[in-house]
Amino acid sequence: MSICGPFDPELSDLPETMPVFPLSGALLLPRGHLPLNIFEPRYMNMVSDALGQDRMIGMIQPRPNQRDAYFMNPDNPEIFSTGCAGRITAFSETDDGRFLITLTGVCRFTVLEELPENGRGYRTVRGDFSPWQDDLALPGEDMSINRDRLRTALEAYFAQHSLRSCWDTLADSDDEMLITTISMGCRLSPLEKQALLECTTLYDRGDMLTTLLEMAVHADPKQSYSNTN
């Protein structure tokens, strides 16, 4: 594996505790870029505090309850045990009092414990980055993804949603950026996005992503019908 850029931290630089932003359906992966529109007072506090410290925020999904995969208790939802820490790499203020930020994914983490409320409204956890420390280096080239299969699945998925295919724009990307961009951008369920986050290797994530896209297409009766005619 090769080492990343000069601004990327080493394992020893990562914080022991960090604020977390529980957001259902939002997926951040290492070296991916996630734009966020921040307007709730507690998350305005979170961003302000992060900017004054190490600029690190943990993105993590609320854990769906058993009755509904999308709607949870909005006040203090239970969260998954795995998230991804991101560094604020772009920041601006709007005239109507919002923050527009971009998080760049750094490394996944396992939640060890949630800390007591800090008076600022947002949640803080103690995390362990060591199980995911390979995220800090670029993936090796020993296993490549099946681009032909992924392209077929992605184009069928876009056709299903009446979207223009972006494959020509993405085709020149390396395997990691290709998989990361599609994983973060496609309309997959929170549980599917969590599964993609927790994949051990890039090859595993690419295979799972392709399978999920194929399943989404075949689950649509109109698309299945059109494929048989």
Order of alpha helices (4+ residues) and beta strands (2+ residues): beta-beta-beta-alpha-beta-beta-beta-beta-beta-alpha-alpha-alpha-alpha-alpha-alpha
